[in-house]
C-alpha cells in the first residue's frame, strides 16, 4: 500500500497549516488542528498528536492521555484496514489554549525544518503492505503506555518523538524513521520500567 496524496505534504507545511488554525481567538480543538493538517491519511492523523507530544504541551497533566485515546483508535483502524481514519466527535472537540498551542508549534519549527531536510523515501518495504499492520500494533502499544508515563514529568516527550518518527515513516515512506522509532521505543520501555520498579 503506497502513500496517498494526503500523505505527501512536507512536515513544515503541515506545521504551518496547524499554526494558522491556532491563530483564532479562544481555544483551538484537536479536530481543527487535524483538519488543518489534512487528516485524510493515517500518517498525518498520527503525526499531529506526535508533534503535540513532542512539544512542551506534553508536560500538561492528562494532555498525553487524551491524545493517547485518539492514537489508539487511529492505529486500531489502520490495523483492521479501514480506508481512512475516523475519530469520535467528543474527542475531536477537546480544546486547548490557542496561545499555548502556537507557542508549542513555534518551538517545533527548527526540528521540523531539520527533519524535512534529511527525510526522503527509502526502505519502503517497512512502510507498505503488512508492515503497516505491524506499525499499527506498535502505535497501539505506545498509546497504552502513555497514561502511566503521565506520572513521570516530560516522559511522554519520548512518546511524542516515537510517534512522530513512526508517522513520518508513513507520511514520507521513509523506513529509516521507523527503525529509529523502534530504538526510541526501547527507551520508553526502559524509562517506564525504572519509574515503576
Backbone as ProteinMPNN parsed JSONL, in Angstrom:
{"seq_chain_A": "XXXXXXXXXXXXXXXXXXXXXXXXXXXXXXXXXXXXXXXXXXXXXXXXXXXXXXXXXXXXXXXXXXXXXXXXXXXXXXXXXXXXXXXXXXXXXXXXXXXXXXXXXXXXXXXXXXXXXXXXXXXXXXXXXXXXXXXXXXXXXXXXXXXXXXXXXXXXXXXXXXXXXXXXXXXXXXXXXXXXXXXXXXXXXXXXXXXXX", "coords_chain_A": {"N_chain_A": [[0.856, -1.19, 0.0], [0.765, 2.054, -0.955], [1.721, 5.438, -0.164], [-0.856, 7.839, 0.107], [-2.223, 10.703, -1.7], [-2.744, 12.504, 0.292], [-0.687, 12.065, 2.04], [1.631, 13.295, 1.338], [2.543, 15.821, 2.043], [5.028, 18.229, 2.966], [6.618, 18.294, 6.136], [7.001, 20.785, 7.362], [5.084, 22.322, 6.036], [2.704, 21.173, 6.932], [2.88, 21.855, 9.631], [2.683, 24.637, 9.44], [0.045, 24.954, 8.504], [-1.334, 24.013, 10.758], [-0.592, 25.98, 12.591], [-1.846, 28.216, 11.513], [-4.497, 27.505, 11.98], [-4.546, 27.756, 14.705], [-4.46, 30.453, 15.156], [-6.781, 31.804, 15.64], [-9.034, 33.558, 17.896], [-9.582, 32.551, 21.309], [-9.972, 29.07, 22.277], [-8.429, 26.236, 20.581], [-9.461, 23.388, 18.855], [-8.785, 19.814, 18.898], [-9.819, 18.605, 16.645], [-9.868, 20.756, 14.832], [-7.143, 21.235, 14.499], [-6.342, 18.828, 13.331], [-7.874, 18.883, 10.999], [-6.791, 21.107, 9.721], [-4.247, 20.136, 9.235], [-4.714, 18.171, 7.41], [-6.122, 15.549, 7.697], [-6.837, 13.247, 6.278], [-5.333, 11.025, 5.903], [-3.706, 8.216, 7.486], [-1.077, 8.582, 8.315], [-0.793, 11.407, 8.702], [-2.809, 11.855, 10.6], [-1.795, 10.51, 12.794], [0.539, 11.904, 13.052], [-0.023, 14.521, 13.978], [-0.815, 14.37, 16.841], [1.633, 13.309, 17.641], [3.492, 15.387, 17.152], [2.445, 17.334, 18.893], [2.85, 16.091, 21.352], [5.575, 15.981, 21.356], [6.235, 18.553, 21.786], [6.404, 21.253, 24.282], [3.839, 20.994, 25.334], [3.387, 18.435, 26.192], [3.897, 18.297, 28.866], [1.646, 19.08, 30.23], [-0.677, 18.062, 32.611], [-2.623, 15.13, 32.087], [-3.038, 15.731, 29.409], [-1.389, 14.146, 27.561], [-2.707, 11.693, 27.913], [-5.249, 12.132, 26.876], [-4.643, 12.496, 24.165], [-3.632, 9.98, 23.717], [-5.866, 8.345, 23.526], [-6.948, 9.037, 21.022], [-4.781, 8.269, 19.42], [-4.708, 5.484, 19.84], [-7.243, 4.689, 18.818], [-6.999, 5.503, 16.137], [-4.802, 3.953, 15.259], [-5.872, 1.401, 15.623], [-7.815, 1.327, 13.636], [-6.203, 1.473, 11.375], [-4.998, -0.981, 11.65], [-7.09, -2.811, 11.158], [-7.595, -2.275, 8.554], [-9.193, -0.187, 7.593], [-10.212, 2.323, 5.245], [-9.804, 5.15, 5.627], [-9.001, 7.237, 8.451], [-11.109, 7.659, 11.366], [-12.44, 9.6, 14.002], [-14.108, 9.998, 17.151], [-16.616, 12.548, 17.801], [-16.589, 13.708, 20.352], [-13.967, 13.523, 21.111], [-12.598, 14.899, 19.086], [-13.558, 17.393, 19.644], [-12.219, 18.275, 21.886], [-10.606, 20.934, 23.404], [-7.842, 23.295, 23.375], [-5.76, 25.852, 24.795], [-5.199, 28.457, 22.575], [-2.968, 30.107, 22.479], [-0.95, 28.707, 23.859], [-0.755, 26.5, 22.212], [0.15, 27.655, 19.801], [2.626, 28.626, 20.659], [3.899, 26.226, 21.245], [3.955, 25.066, 18.691], [5.613, 26.888, 17.41], [7.975, 26.364, 18.743], [8.571, 23.951, 17.629], [9.417, 24.444, 15.053], [12.168, 24.61, 14.25], [13.32, 21.91, 14.685], [11.562, 20.572, 12.948], [12.156, 21.678, 10.453], [14.713, 20.666, 10.116], [14.169, 17.91, 9.992], [12.674, 17.824, 7.614], [14.691, 18.361, 5.816], [16.344, 16.093, 5.872], [14.771, 13.898, 5.332], [13.448, 11.366, 3.133], [11.99, 9.173, 0.621], [12.742, 5.842, 1.401], [13.824, 2.489, 2.142], [11.236, 1.414, 1.831], [9.843, -0.915, 2.041], [9.337, -1.342, 4.667], [7.197, 0.226, 5.244], [4.933, -0.422, 3.892], [2.108, -2.484, 2.834], [1.726, -5.452, 4.748], [3.483, -4.605, 6.659], [2.556, -2.177, 7.524], [0.499, -2.925, 9.2], [1.914, -3.95, 11.347], [3.101, -1.615, 12.186], [0.822, -0.318, 13.078], [0.106, -1.913, 15.319], [2.315, -1.399, 16.94], [1.924, 1.339, 17.458], [-0.478, 1.219, 18.893], [0.348, -0.129, 21.196], [2.128, 1.794, 22.139], [0.337, 3.889, 22.709], [-1.086, 2.773, 24.837], [0.881, 2.735, 26.744], [1.25, 5.361, 27.383], [-0.558, 6.78, 29.288], [0.281, 5.816, 31.972], [2.852, 6.902, 31.947], [2.338, 9.541, 32.254], [2.723, 10.148, 34.849], [5.374, 10.565, 35.109], [7.388, 13.278, 34.825], [7.653, 14.944, 31.738], [8.162, 12.557, 30.408], [6.525, 11.639, 28.392], [7.34, 13.068, 26.243], [9.195, 11.526, 24.957], [7.459, 9.599, 23.996], [6.12, 11.193, 22.17], [8.198, 11.772, 20.373], [8.709, 9.2, 19.407], [6.218, 8.547, 18.196], [6.077, 10.574, 16.279], [8.233, 9.905, 14.62], [7.358, 7.384, 13.708], [4.965, 8.098, 12.365], [5.997, 9.764, 10.414], [7.341, 7.911, 8.883], [5.21, 6.759, 7.58], [4.023, 8.964, 6.313], [6.041, 9.969, 4.608], [7.167, 7.717, 3.561], [9.503, 6.663, 4.525], [11.41, 4.315, 5.701], [13.576, 4.343, 7.387], [13.038, 6.109, 9.436], [11.17, 4.64, 10.842], [12.735, 2.558, 11.894], [14.327, 4.082, 13.599], [12.34, 4.902, 15.36], [11.742, 2.52, 16.674], [14.034, 2.161, 18.183], [13.857, 4.36, 19.95], [11.52, 3.597, 21.169], [12.339, 1.433, 22.718], [13.72, 2.865, 24.606], [11.585, 4.136, 25.894], [10.257, 1.967, 27.1], [12.263, 1.206, 28.873], [12.417, 3.529, 30.46], [9.859, 3.507, 31.64], [10.011, 1.098, 33.05], [12.027, 1.665, 34.933], [10.821, 3.749, 36.291], [8.625, 2.623, 37.534], [9.522, 0.475, 38.899]], "CA_chain_A": [[0.0, 0.0, 0.0], [1.609, 3.241, -1.075], [1.178, 6.639, 0.461], [-1.85, 8.54, -0.697], [-1.895, 12.097, -1.947], [-2.789, 13.217, 1.557], [0.482, 11.741, 2.826], [2.85, 13.772, 0.702], [2.906, 17.171, 2.456], [6.23, 18.423, 3.758], [6.283, 18.455, 7.542], [6.903, 22.213, 7.639], [3.804, 22.799, 5.507], [1.678, 20.7, 7.863], [3.019, 22.677, 10.837], [2.18, 25.977, 9.123], [-1.42, 24.875, 8.467], [-1.784, 23.909, 12.145], [-0.383, 27.285, 13.217], [-2.91, 29.094, 11.023], [-5.731, 27.129, 12.669], [-4.445, 28.187, 16.102], [-4.383, 31.915, 15.237], [-8.067, 32.365, 16.004], [-9.202, 33.858, 19.318], [-10.166, 31.452, 22.06], [-9.289, 27.778, 22.231], [-8.407, 25.511, 19.31], [-9.78, 21.984, 19.137], [-7.99, 18.787, 18.232], [-10.396, 18.435, 15.313], [-9.433, 21.857, 13.974], [-5.728, 21.017, 14.173], [-6.277, 17.712, 12.387], [-8.442, 19.331, 9.727], [-5.807, 21.991, 9.101], [-3.093, 19.344, 8.809], [-5.114, 17.282, 6.322], [-6.127, 14.257, 8.38], [-7.435, 12.169, 5.481], [-4.434, 9.874, 5.902], [-3.293, 7.728, 8.794], [0.198, 9.177, 8.686], [-0.997, 12.756, 9.217], [-3.638, 11.773, 11.808], [-0.893, 10.127, 13.878], [1.602, 12.889, 13.16], [-0.438, 15.692, 14.755], [-0.565, 14.151, 18.27], [3.058, 13.099, 17.853], [4.124, 16.705, 17.24], [1.98, 17.992, 20.113], [3.525, 15.441, 22.477], [6.997, 16.317, 21.266], [6.357, 19.949, 22.208], [6.227, 21.442, 25.729], [2.478, 20.661, 25.758], [3.37, 17.095, 26.792], [4.013, 18.433, 30.304], [0.348, 19.408, 30.82], [-1.293, 16.847, 33.147], [-3.746, 14.473, 31.397], [-2.989, 16.02, 27.972], [-0.955, 12.963, 26.8], [-3.704, 10.618, 27.995], [-6.318, 12.468, 25.918], [-4.127, 12.183, 22.833], [-3.437, 8.523, 23.622], [-7.132, 7.744, 23.065], [-7.001, 9.222, 19.571], [-3.725, 7.456, 18.808], [-5.132, 4.08, 19.883], [-8.36, 4.494, 17.888], [-6.482, 5.627, 14.773], [-3.971, 2.786, 14.961], [-6.743, 0.23, 15.533], [-8.447, 1.362, 12.316], [-5.165, 1.1, 10.419], [-4.783, -2.419, 11.808], [-8.169, -3.592, 10.538], [-7.631, -1.989, 7.126], [-10.154, 0.868, 7.213], [-9.619, 3.176, 4.214], [-9.336, 6.409, 6.188], [-9.245, 7.268, 9.892], [-12.275, 8.336, 11.937], [-12.363, 9.796, 15.444], [-15.403, 10.462, 17.678], [-16.761, 13.998, 17.935], [-16.231, 14.184, 21.696], [-12.514, 13.632, 21.172], [-12.221, 15.979, 18.177], [-13.978, 18.65, 20.238], [-11.36, 18.67, 23.007], [-9.963, 22.197, 23.037], [-6.639, 23.707, 24.085], [-5.489, 27.279, 24.681], [-4.556, 28.688, 21.278], [-1.651, 30.706, 22.692], [-0.005, 27.652, 24.216], [-0.558, 25.662, 21.031], [1.009, 28.392, 18.861], [3.971, 28.652, 21.238], [4.454, 24.885, 21.069], [4.239, 24.881, 17.272], [6.795, 27.687, 17.114], [9.116, 25.628, 19.305], [8.833, 22.795, 16.766], [9.814, 24.831, 13.698], [13.557, 24.276, 13.949], [13.492, 20.471, 14.438], [10.775, 20.176, 11.775], [12.936, 22.049, 9.274], [15.813, 19.701, 10.012], [13.595, 16.64, 9.535], [12.323, 17.974, 6.198], [15.914, 18.339, 5.001], [17.001, 14.777, 5.828], [13.831, 12.819, 5.019], [13.169, 11.029, 1.741], [11.542, 7.784, 0.523], [13.772, 4.8, 1.446], [13.42, 1.304, 2.911], [9.773, 1.487, 1.823], [9.271, -2.216, 2.384], [8.941, -1.26, 6.074], [6.054, 1.136, 5.39], [3.867, -0.838, 2.98], [1.52, -3.804, 2.991], [1.561, -5.982, 6.1], [4.334, -3.848, 7.587], [1.717, -1.121, 8.099], [-0.252, -3.519, 10.314], [2.853, -4.012, 12.46], [3.213, -0.232, 12.645], [-0.403, -0.054, 13.835], [0.233, -2.577, 16.623], [3.322, -0.654, 17.698], [1.298, 2.582, 17.903], [-1.459, 0.873, 19.921], [1.138, -0.408, 22.398], [2.647, 3.083, 22.595], [-0.785, 4.626, 23.3], [-1.397, 2.168, 26.132], [1.969, 3.052, 27.685], [1.325, 6.793, 27.648], [-1.178, 7.257, 30.546], [1.153, 5.653, 33.144], [4.008, 7.796, 31.847], [1.903, 10.868, 32.684], [3.216, 10.342, 36.214], [6.797, 10.899, 35.029], [7.471, 14.561, 34.101], [8.206, 15.021, 30.375], [8.447, 11.232, 29.835], [5.758, 11.447, 27.163], [8.054, 13.668, 25.118], [9.75, 10.367, 24.248], [6.344, 9.029, 23.239], [5.897, 12.081, 21.033], [9.269, 11.561, 19.402], [8.483, 7.902, 18.778], [5.05, 8.62, 17.316], [6.43, 11.427, 15.151], [9.076, 9.118, 13.72], [6.509, 6.363, 13.084], [4.042, 8.706, 11.406], [6.784, 10.234, 9.276], [7.625, 6.762, 8.017], [4.021, 6.567, 6.756], [3.793, 10.165, 5.508], [7.091, 10.151, 3.599], [7.62, 6.435, 3.034], [10.908, 6.558, 4.934], [11.533, 3.245, 6.673], [14.637, 4.635, 8.348], [12.387, 6.729, 10.589], [10.54, 3.578, 11.614], [13.8, 1.906, 12.652], [14.688, 4.998, 14.687], [11.248, 4.871, 16.33], [11.882, 1.301, 17.47], [15.115, 2.415, 19.145], [13.313, 5.236, 20.986], [10.532, 2.794, 21.881], [13.072, 0.69, 23.75], [13.991, 3.843, 25.659], [10.346, 4.357, 26.641], [10.061, 0.79, 27.939], [13.253, 1.299, 29.939], [12.006, 4.604, 31.351], [8.71, 3.04, 32.397], [10.455, 0.058, 33.968], [12.772, 2.301, 36.016], [9.92, 4.609, 37.055], [7.633, 1.865, 38.313], [10.159, -0.708, 39.51]], "C_chain_A": [[0.886, 1.232, 0.0], [0.942, 4.417, -0.402], [0.204, 7.299, -0.474], [-1.425, 9.98, -0.882], [-1.885, 12.901, -0.668], [-1.56, 12.994, 2.403], [1.735, 12.486, 2.38], [3.278, 15.18, 1.13], [4.235, 17.18, 3.196], [5.803, 18.723, 5.192], [6.134, 19.931, 7.912], [5.585, 22.802, 7.16], [2.662, 22.406, 6.436], [1.685, 21.559, 9.128], [2.439, 24.072, 10.61], [0.652, 25.995, 9.087], [-1.994, 24.784, 9.887], [-1.666, 25.251, 12.858], [-1.47, 28.269, 12.784], [-4.235, 28.797, 11.722], [-5.733, 27.643, 14.108], [-4.404, 29.704, 16.252], [-5.702, 32.57, 15.617], [-8.099, 32.677, 17.504], [-9.854, 32.67, 20.013], [-9.36, 30.18, 21.915], [-9.322, 27.191, 20.826], [-8.599, 24.035, 19.619], [-8.837, 21.046, 18.405], [-8.499, 18.566, 16.815], [-9.957, 19.517, 14.347], [-7.97, 21.699, 13.573], [-5.574, 19.896, 13.152], [-6.787, 18.124, 11.014], [-7.446, 20.212, 8.983], [-4.623, 21.207, 8.544], [-3.429, 18.423, 7.64], [-5.175, 15.854, 6.797], [-6.827, 13.142, 7.606], [-6.589, 10.898, 5.541], [-4.066, 9.477, 7.325], [-2.0, 8.389, 9.252], [0.027, 10.541, 9.321], [-1.804, 12.729, 10.511], [-2.813, 11.33, 13.011], [0.193, 11.174, 14.107], [1.226, 14.064, 14.061], [-0.269, 15.458, 16.26], [0.906, 13.905, 18.58], [3.795, 14.417, 18.017], [3.726, 17.427, 18.523], [2.654, 17.406, 21.353], [5.015, 15.771, 22.507], [7.268, 17.729, 21.767], [6.221, 20.052, 23.731], [4.82, 21.128, 26.237], [2.409, 19.295, 26.442], [3.465, 17.148, 28.312], [2.709, 18.789, 30.993], [-0.298, 18.124, 31.33], [-2.514, 16.411, 32.342], [-3.725, 14.707, 29.885], [-2.502, 14.809, 27.164], [-1.984, 11.839, 26.806], [-4.864, 10.853, 27.039], [-5.868, 12.113, 24.499], [-3.955, 10.683, 22.635], [-4.702, 7.821, 23.132], [-7.236, 7.841, 21.549], [-5.973, 8.376, 18.845], [-4.157, 5.993, 18.737], [-6.237, 3.817, 18.867], [-7.895, 4.559, 16.435], [-5.683, 4.398, 14.373], [-4.813, 1.525, 14.817], [-7.426, 0.162, 14.168], [-7.454, 1.029, 11.212], [-4.943, -0.407, 10.457], [-5.84, -3.238, 11.078], [-8.362, -3.261, 9.064], [-8.68, -0.994, 6.684], [-9.478, 1.852, 6.263], [-9.071, 4.487, 4.751], [-9.729, 6.483, 7.656], [-10.484, 8.059, 10.274], [-12.057, 8.453, 13.437], [-13.693, 10.346, 15.937], [-15.42, 11.971, 17.908], [-16.327, 14.5, 19.304], [-14.719, 14.336, 21.852], [-12.025, 14.78, 20.289], [-12.551, 17.344, 18.768], [-13.141, 19.098, 21.428], [-10.522, 19.88, 22.608], [-8.771, 22.521, 23.937], [-6.428, 25.203, 23.854], [-4.682, 27.569, 23.419], [-3.168, 29.3, 21.437], [-0.593, 29.664, 23.009], [0.288, 26.761, 23.012], [0.372, 26.36, 20.035], [2.452, 28.448, 19.359], [4.661, 27.312, 21.038], [4.825, 24.632, 19.61], [5.462, 25.689, 16.843], [8.07, 27.008, 17.593], [9.533, 24.487, 18.386], [9.436, 23.172, 15.409], [11.24, 24.403, 13.343], [13.761, 22.781, 13.741], [12.731, 19.97, 13.213], [11.52, 20.515, 10.491], [14.084, 21.091, 9.036], [15.319, 18.361, 9.486], [13.255, 16.704, 8.053], [13.553, 17.875, 5.301], [16.494, 16.931, 4.86], [16.08, 13.649, 5.383], [13.663, 12.632, 3.522], [12.676, 9.581, 1.69], [12.72, 6.812, 0.484], [13.284, 3.674, 2.354], [11.894, 1.195, 2.982], [9.094, 0.158, 2.091], [8.781, -2.218, 3.832], [7.688, -0.417, 6.287], [4.864, 0.736, 4.525], [3.302, -2.197, 3.382], [1.353, -4.219, 4.446], [2.421, -5.237, 7.118], [3.537, -2.724, 8.249], [0.895, -1.656, 9.264], [0.642, -3.631, 11.549], [3.068, -2.619, 13.055], [2.003, 0.12, 13.511], [-0.338, -0.679, 15.23], [1.219, -1.843, 17.519], [2.711, 0.622, 18.265], [0.255, 2.326, 18.991], [-0.757, 0.592, 21.25], [1.658, 0.899, 22.997], [1.549, 3.886, 23.293], [-1.133, 4.083, 24.679], [-0.345, 2.511, 27.184], [1.958, 4.508, 28.121], [0.648, 7.244, 28.945], [-0.327, 7.002, 31.794], [2.348, 6.596, 33.135], [3.653, 9.244, 32.173], [2.443, 11.201, 34.073], [4.688, 10.726, 36.25], [6.941, 12.182, 34.218], [8.247, 14.448, 32.786], [8.504, 13.659, 29.741], [7.709, 11.035, 28.521], [6.313, 12.256, 25.994], [8.72, 12.577, 24.29], [8.672, 9.678, 23.426], [6.062, 9.864, 22.003], [6.94, 11.909, 19.959], [9.061, 10.25, 18.653], [7.341, 7.965, 17.774], [5.332, 9.489, 16.098], [7.274, 10.665, 14.135], [8.259, 8.058, 12.981], [5.623, 6.984, 12.016], [4.776, 9.258, 10.197], [7.135, 9.092, 8.333], [6.443, 6.479, 7.092], [3.808, 7.744, 5.808], [4.762, 10.241, 4.334], [7.453, 8.843, 2.911], [9.082, 6.188, 3.355], [11.029, 5.525, 6.056], [12.616, 3.472, 7.7], [14.067, 5.295, 9.604], [11.716, 5.672, 11.465], [11.573, 2.834, 12.462], [14.233, 2.778, 13.832], [13.617, 4.996, 15.775], [11.337, 3.641, 17.227], [12.96, 1.471, 18.535], [14.6, 3.285, 20.294], [12.276, 4.487, 21.818], [11.165, 1.959, 22.98], [13.394, 1.618, 24.919], [12.766, 4.109, 26.518], [10.087, 3.204, 27.598], [11.009, 0.827, 29.132], [12.879, 2.362, 30.954], [10.847, 4.166, 32.241], [9.116, 2.008, 33.438], [11.191, 0.667, 35.168], [11.848, 3.121, 36.912], [9.016, 3.819, 37.98], [8.209, 0.607, 38.945], [10.021, -0.656, 41.022]], "O_chain_A": [[1.693, 1.404, 0.914], [-0.253, 4.39, -0.108], [0.4, 7.323, -1.689], [-0.428, 10.434, -0.322], [-1.126, 13.86, -0.535], [-1.393, 13.678, 3.413], [2.795, 12.323, 2.985], [4.281, 15.688, 0.628], [4.538, 16.261, 3.957], [4.759, 19.331, 5.427], [5.247, 20.29, 8.686], [5.029, 23.687, 7.811], [1.761, 23.203, 6.697], [0.63, 21.943, 9.634], [1.78, 24.623, 11.491], [0.03, 26.935, 9.581], [-3.016, 25.402, 10.186], [-2.542, 25.619, 13.642], [-1.955, 29.061, 13.593], [-5.004, 29.709, 12.024], [-6.791, 27.931, 14.666], [-4.321, 30.2, 17.376], [-5.738, 33.77, 15.89], [-7.307, 32.142, 18.28], [-10.579, 31.888, 19.396], [-8.207, 30.206, 21.483], [-10.133, 27.59, 19.99], [-7.975, 23.497, 20.534], [-8.183, 21.422, 17.432], [-7.711, 18.364, 15.891], [-9.701, 19.239, 13.175], [-7.6, 21.994, 12.437], [-4.775, 20.0, 12.222], [-6.207, 17.761, 9.991], [-7.274, 20.085, 7.771], [-4.063, 21.567, 7.508], [-2.527, 17.945, 6.951], [-4.379, 15.021, 6.363], [-7.351, 12.202, 8.204], [-7.089, 9.809, 5.258], [-4.11, 10.294, 8.246], [-1.844, 8.718, 10.428], [0.626, 10.821, 10.36], [-1.518, 13.498, 11.429], [-3.104, 11.736, 14.136], [0.705, 11.315, 15.218], [2.06, 14.551, 14.824], [0.369, 16.28, 16.918], [1.377, 14.252, 19.663], [4.627, 14.558, 18.913], [4.562, 18.058, 19.17], [2.987, 18.133, 22.288], [5.626, 15.829, 23.574], [8.397, 18.061, 22.129], [5.953, 19.052, 24.397], [4.619, 21.008, 27.446], [1.47, 19.029, 27.192], [3.153, 16.165, 28.985], [2.655, 18.803, 32.223], [-0.457, 17.179, 30.558], [-3.341, 17.24, 31.962], [-4.345, 13.942, 29.147], [-3.137, 14.462, 26.168], [-2.121, 11.115, 25.82], [-5.402, 9.91, 26.46], [-6.616, 11.507, 23.733], [-4.111, 10.173, 21.525], [-4.626, 6.826, 22.412], [-7.565, 6.866, 20.872], [-6.254, 7.828, 17.779], [-3.994, 5.34, 17.707], [-6.18, 2.831, 18.132], [-8.339, 3.771, 15.6], [-5.862, 3.863, 13.279], [-4.509, 0.669, 13.986], [-7.597, -0.92, 13.607], [-7.809, 0.381, 10.227], [-4.727, -1.035, 9.421], [-5.52, -4.247, 10.45], [-9.186, -3.879, 8.39], [-9.029, -0.958, 5.504], [-8.306, 2.184, 6.446], [-7.976, 4.897, 4.366], [-10.703, 5.849, 8.063], [-10.862, 9.011, 9.592], [-11.554, 7.527, 14.073], [-14.35, 11.093, 15.211], [-14.388, 12.588, 18.173], [-15.764, 15.589, 19.417], [-14.247, 15.171, 22.624], [-11.146, 15.543, 20.688], [-11.907, 18.339, 18.437], [-13.34, 20.204, 21.932], [-9.817, 19.853, 21.599], [-8.697, 22.089, 25.087], [-6.865, 25.751, 22.842], [-3.61, 26.998, 23.217], [-2.283, 29.043, 20.621], [0.524, 29.724, 22.496], [1.42, 26.322, 22.811], [1.278, 25.732, 19.488], [3.39, 28.332, 18.57], [5.846, 27.253, 20.708], [5.875, 24.057, 19.321], [6.252, 25.236, 16.016], [9.108, 27.069, 16.934], [10.7, 24.097, 18.361], [9.917, 22.296, 14.69], [11.481, 23.891, 12.25], [14.324, 22.392, 12.718], [13.188, 19.06, 12.52], [11.517, 19.727, 9.545], [14.392, 20.745, 7.895], [15.965, 17.744, 8.638], [13.514, 15.755, 7.313], [13.479, 17.375, 4.178], [17.079, 16.612, 3.825], [16.553, 12.552, 5.087], [13.725, 13.585, 2.745], [12.92, 8.826, 2.631], [13.6, 6.939, -0.368], [12.438, 3.884, 3.224], [11.329, 0.923, 4.041], [7.89, 0.115, 2.341], [7.905, -3.007, 4.188], [7.17, -0.355, 7.402], [3.889, 1.481, 4.436], [3.907, -2.948, 4.147], [0.895, -3.433, 5.276], [2.114, -5.24, 8.31], [3.804, -2.36, 9.394], [0.621, -0.924, 10.215], [0.178, -3.429, 12.671], [3.199, -2.463, 14.269], [2.139, 0.773, 14.545], [-0.694, -0.031, 16.215], [0.983, -1.686, 18.717], [2.949, 0.957, 19.426], [0.118, 3.129, 19.913], [-1.219, 1.028, 22.304], [1.631, 1.087, 24.213], [1.787, 4.492, 24.337], [-1.44, 4.852, 25.59], [-0.648, 2.569, 28.376], [2.587, 4.859, 29.119], [1.244, 8.046, 29.664], [-0.216, 7.904, 32.624], [2.804, 7.038, 34.19], [4.539, 10.081, 32.35], [2.602, 12.368, 34.43], [5.198, 11.159, 37.284], [6.641, 12.178, 33.024], [9.358, 13.919, 32.748], [9.048, 13.611, 28.638], [8.203, 10.343, 27.63], [5.815, 12.144, 24.874], [8.803, 12.684, 23.066], [8.922, 9.229, 22.307], [5.8, 9.33, 20.926], [6.621, 11.899, 18.77], [9.212, 10.185, 17.433], [7.472, 7.498, 16.643], [4.874, 9.176, 14.999], [7.051, 10.771, 12.929], [8.439, 7.854, 11.78], [5.531, 6.472, 10.9], [4.253, 9.229, 9.082], [7.216, 9.287, 7.121], [6.627, 6.019, 5.965], [3.457, 7.555, 4.644], [4.365, 10.538, 3.208], [7.986, 8.853, 1.802], [9.812, 5.586, 2.568], [10.778, 5.834, 7.221], [12.591, 2.868, 8.772], [14.561, 5.064, 10.708], [11.699, 5.798, 12.689], [11.309, 2.517, 13.622], [14.476, 2.274, 14.928], [13.931, 5.078, 16.962], [11.037, 3.721, 18.418], [12.816, 0.983, 19.656], [14.863, 3.0, 21.462], [12.161, 4.709, 23.024], [10.585, 1.797, 24.054], [13.345, 1.209, 26.079], [12.883, 4.289, 27.73], [9.741, 3.417, 28.76], [10.617, 0.522, 30.258], [12.999, 2.147, 32.16], [10.849, 4.419, 33.446], [8.63, 2.033, 34.569], [10.995, 0.224, 36.299], [12.045, 3.192, 38.125], [8.677, 4.275, 39.072], [7.469, -0.228, 39.467], [10.49, -1.557, 41.716]]}, "name": "protein", "num_of_chains": 1, "seq": "XXXXXXXXXXXXXXXXXXXXXXXXXXXXXXXXXXXXXXXXXXXXXXXXXXXXXXXXXXXXXXXXXXXXXXXXXXXXXXXXXXXXXXXXXXXXXXXXXXXXXXXXXXXXXXXXXXXXXXXXXXXXXXXXXXXXXXXXXXXXXXXXXXXXXXXXXXXXXXXXXXXXXXXXXXXXXXXXXXXXXXXXXXXXXXXXXXXXX"}
